[in-house]
Amino acid sequence: MNRELAETLHRYQFIADAKRAAALGLTEPEYRSMRRQSVQKFTEIIRGLMQEACTEDPVSVLPDFAASICEVAIAEARIAAKEAARREIQKRLARAGAP
């Protein structure tokens, strides 16, 4: 790989990381640290699933793993939506009760 291409890829990755960090309210170094920890955690989980399934192929456990991630994401989104709705209702009730 030539040097110019490597620098372009590095800049692209930095910009992508900075955007993701900003979306999460983190600095870029905080984001990279969090991401590194997440990757390690997911790697351990996948290896555990592979061990349980008695397989050497990580792809064979990915559908189950992806389904679990979706289930957790949906559950968390529902919790967040209920909390946001509760706050909005309280805010509107407070406004309605004010003279």
PAZAPA-4460 file (N, C-alpha, C; in steps of 0.05 Angstrom, whole numbers, plus 32768, in hexadecimal, padded with zeros to 4 digits):
% residues 99
    n_x    n_y    n_z   ca_x   ca_y   ca_z    c_x    c_y    c_z   seq   type   mol
   8011   7FE9   8000   8000   8000   8000   8012   8019   8000     1      M     A
   800C   802C   7FEF   801D   8043   7FEE   8016   8056   8005     2      N     A
   8028   8068   800A   8026   807A   8021   800E   808C   801F     3      R     A
   8008   8097   8008   7FF2   80A9   8004   7FD7   809B   800A     4      E     A
   7FD4   8083   8001   7FBC   8074   8006   7FB9   806E   8024     5      L     A
   7FCF   8067   8031   7FCF   8062   804E   7FC7   807B   805E     6      A     A
   7FD1   8092   8056   7FCA   80AB   8063   7FAC   80B2   805F     7      E     A
   7FA2   80AD   8047   7F86   80B2   8041   7F74   80A0   8052     8      T     A
   7F7B   8087   8054   7F6C   8074   8064   7F6D   807C   8082     9      L     A
   7F84   8085   808B   7F86   808E   80A7   7F74   80A6   80AC    10      H     A
   7F75   80B9   809A   7F64   80D1   809D   7F46   80CA   809C    11      R     A
   7F3F   80B8   808B   7F23   80AF   8089   7F1A   80A2   80A3    12      Y     A
   7F2C   8091   80AE   7F25   8084   80C8   7F23   8098   80DE    13      Q     A
   7F35   80AB   80DF   7F35   80C0   80F4   7F1B   80D0   80F2    14      F     A
   7F13   80D7   80DA   7EFA   80E7   80D7   7EE2   80D6   80E0    15      I     A
   7EE1   80BD   80D8   7ECB   80AB   80E0   7ECA   80A8   80FE    16      A     A
   7EE1   80A4   810A   7EE3   80A1   8128   7EDA   80BB   8136    17      D     A
   7EE2   80D2   812B   7EDB   80EB   8137   7EBD   80F0   8136    18      A     A
   7EB1   80E9   811F   7E93   80EB   811C   7E85   80D9   8130    19      K     A
   7E8E   80C0   8132   7E81   80AD   8145   7E85   80B6   8161    20      R     A
   7E9C   80C1   8168   7EA2   80CB   8183   7E8F   80E2   8189    21      A     A
   7E8C   80F4   8177   7E7B   810C   817B   7E5E   8103   817F    22      A     A
   7E55   80EF   8170   7E3A   80E5   8172   7E35   80D9   818E    23      A     A
   7E4A   80CE   819A   7E48   80C2   81B4   7E4F   80D5   81CB    24      L     A
   7E56   80ED   81C4   7E5E   8101   81D8   7E79   80FB   81E4    25      G     A
   7E8B   80EF   81D5   7EA5   80E8   81DF   7EBB   80F6   81CE    26      L     A
   7ED3   80F7   81DA   7EEA   8101   81CA   7EF3   80E9   81B8    27      T     A
   7F02   80EF   81A4   7F0C   80DA   8192   7F1D   80C5   81A1    28      E     A
   7F2F   80CE   81B3   7F3E   80B9   81C2   7F2C   80A8   81D5    29      P     A
   7F19   80B5   81E1   7F06   80A6   81F2   7EF7   8092   81E1    30      E     A
   7EEE   809A   81CA   7EDF   8088   81B8   7EF0   8070   81B0    31      Y     A
   7F09   8076   81A8   7F1B   8060   81A0   7F20   804C   81B6    32      R     A
   7F23   8056   81CE   7F27   8045   81E6   7F0E   8034   81EB    33      S     A
   7EF6   8041   81EA   7EDD   8032   81EE   7ED9   801D   81D8    34      M     A
   7EE0   8025   81C0   7EDC   8012   81A9   7EEF   7FFA   81AD    35      R     A
   7F08   7FFF   81B5   7F1B   7FEA   81B8   7F11   7FD6   81CE    36      R     A
   7F06   7FE1   81E3   7EFB   7FD0   81F9   7EE3   7FC0   81EF    37      Q     A
   7ED2   7FCD   81DF   7EBB   7FBF   81D4   7EC3   7FA8   81C1    38      S     A
   7ED7   7FAD   81B1   7EE0   7F98   819F   7EEB   7F81   81AF    39      V     A
   7EFA   7F86   81C4   7F05   7F71   81D5   7EEE   7F61   81E2    40      Q     A
   7EDA   7F6F   81EC   7EC3   7F63   81F9   7EB4   7F51   81E5    41      K     A
   7EAE   7F5B   81CD   7EA0   7F4C   81B9   7EB1   7F34   81B0    42      F     A
   7ECB   7F37   81AE   7EDC   7F21   81A7   7EDA   7F0A   81BB    43      T     A
   7EDA   7F11   81D5   7ED7   7EFD   81EA   7EBC   7EF0   81E9    44      E     A
   7EA7   7EFF   81E3   7E8C   7EF3   81E1   7E8B   7EE0   81CA    45      I     A
   7E95   7EE8   81B3   7E95   7ED7   819B   7EA5   7EBD   81A0    46      I     A
   7EBC   7EC0   81AD   7ECC   7EA8   81B3   7EBD   7E95   81C6    47      R     A
   7EAE   7EA1   81D9   7E9E   7E91   81EB   7E88   7E82   81DD    48      G     A
   7E7A   7E91   81CB   7E65   7E84   81BB   7E71   7E6E   81A9    49      L     A
   7E88   7E72   819E   7E95   7E5E   818D   7E9B   7E45   819E    50      M     A
   7EA5   7E49   81B6   7EAB   7E33   81C8   7E92   7E24   81CF    51      Q     A
   7E7C   7E32   81D6   7E63   7E25   81DC   7E58   7E15   81C4    52      E     A
   7E5C   7E1F   81AC   7E52   7E12   8194   7E66   7DFD   818A    53      A     A
   7E7D   7DFA   8197   7E92   7DE7   818E   7E99   7DEC   8171    54      C     A
   7EA0   7E05   816B   7EA7   7E0B   814F   7EC0   7E1D   814F    55      T     A
   7ECE   7E1C   8139   7EE5   7E2D   8135   7EDE   7E44   8123    56      E     A
   7EC6   7E44   8118   7EBD   7E58   8105   7EAD   7E6E   8112    57      D     A
   7EB8   7E86   8115   7EA9   7E9C   8122   7E90   7EA4   8112    58      P     A
   7E90   7EA0   80F8   7E79   7EA8   80E8   7E61   7E97   80EF    59      V     A
   7E65   7E7F   80F8   7E4E   7E6E   80FF   7E3E   7E78   8117    60      S     A
   7E4B   7E88   8129   7E3D   7E92   8140   7E33   7EAF   813D    61      V     A
   7E3A   7EBC   8127   7E33   7ED8   8123   7E15   7EDD   8121    62      L     A
   7E05   7ECC   8114   7DE8   7ED1   8113   7DDC   7ED2   812F    63      P     A
   7DE3   7EC0   8140   7DD8   7EC0   815B   7DE2   7ED8   816A    64      D     A
   7DFB   7EDF   8167   7E07   7EF6   8174   7DF9   7F10   816B    65      F     A
   7DF5   7F12   8151   7DE8   7F2A   8146   7DCB   7F2C   8150    66      A     A
   7DBD   7F16   8151   7DA2   7F17   815C   7DA1   7F20   8179    67      A     A
   7DB4   7F17   8188   7DB6   7F20   81A4   7DBB   7F3E   81A6    68      S     A
   7DCD   7F48   8196   7DD3   7F65   8196   7DBA   7F74   818F    69      I     A
   7DAB   7F6B   817B   7D92   7F79   8173   7D7E   7F79   818A    70      C     A
   7D7B   7F62   8197   7D68   7F60   81AD   7D6F   7F74   81C4    71      E     A
   7D89   7F76   81CA   7D92   7F88   81DF   7D8D   7FA5   81D6    72      V     A
   7D93   7FAB   81BD   7D90   7FC6   81B3   7D72   7FCE   81B3    73      A     A
   7D60   7FBD   81AC   7D44   7FC2   81AC   7D3A   7FC7   81C9    74      I     A
   7D43   7FB6   81DB   7D3B   7FB9   81F7   7D45   7FD4   8202    75      A     A
   7D5E   7FDB   81FD   7D69   7FF5   8206   7D5A   800C   81F9    76      E     A
   7D53   800A   81E0   7D45   8020   81D3   7D29   8023   81DF    77      A     A
   7D1C   800E   81E6   7D02   800F   81F3   7D04   801D   820E    78      R     A
   7D18   8016   821D   7D1C   8022   8237   7D20   8040   8234    79      I     A
   7D31   8048   8221   7D37   8064   821D   7D1E   8073   8213    80      A     A
   7D0E   8066   8202   7CF6   8073   81F8   7CE2   8077   820E    81      A     A
   7CDF   8064   821F   7CCC   8066   8236   7CD5   807D   8249    82      K     A
   7CEF   807E   824E   7CF9   8094   825F   7CF5   80AF   8252    83      E     A
   7CFA   80B1   8239   7CF6   80CB   822B   7CD9   80D2   822B    84      A     A
   7CC7   80BF   8227   7CAA   80C5   8227   7CA2   80CE   8243    85      A     A
   7CAC   80C1   8258   7CA5   80C8   8273   7CAE   80E4   8279    86      R     A
   7CC6   80EC   8271   7CD0   8107   8275   7CBF   811B   8266    87      R     A
   7CB7   8115   824E   7CA7   8127   823E   7C8B   812B   824B    88      E     A
   7C7F   8115   8254   7C65   8117   8261   7C67   8128   827A    89      I     A
   7C7C   8124   828A   7C7F   8134   82A2   7C83   8151   829C    90      Q     A
   7C92   8157   8287   7C97   8173   827F   7C7D   8180   8276    91      K     A
   7C6D   8172   8266   7C53   817D   825D   7C3F   8180   8274    92      R     A
   7C3F   816D   8286   7C2D   8170   829D   7C35   8187   82AE    93      L     A
   7C4F   818C   82B1   7C58   81A3   82C1   7C50   81BD   82B3    94      A     A
   7C52   81BE   8299   7C4A   81D6   828A   7C2C   81DA   828C    95      R     A
   7C1C   81C5   828A   7BFF   81C7   828B   7BF6   81D0   82A7    96      A     A
   7C04   81C9   82BC   7BFD   81D0   82D7   7C06   81EC   82DE    97      G     A
   7C18   81F8   82CE   7C22   8213   82D5   7C0D   8228   82CD    98      A     A
   7C0A   823D   82DE   7BF7   8252   82D7   7BFF   8264   82C0    99      P     A
***
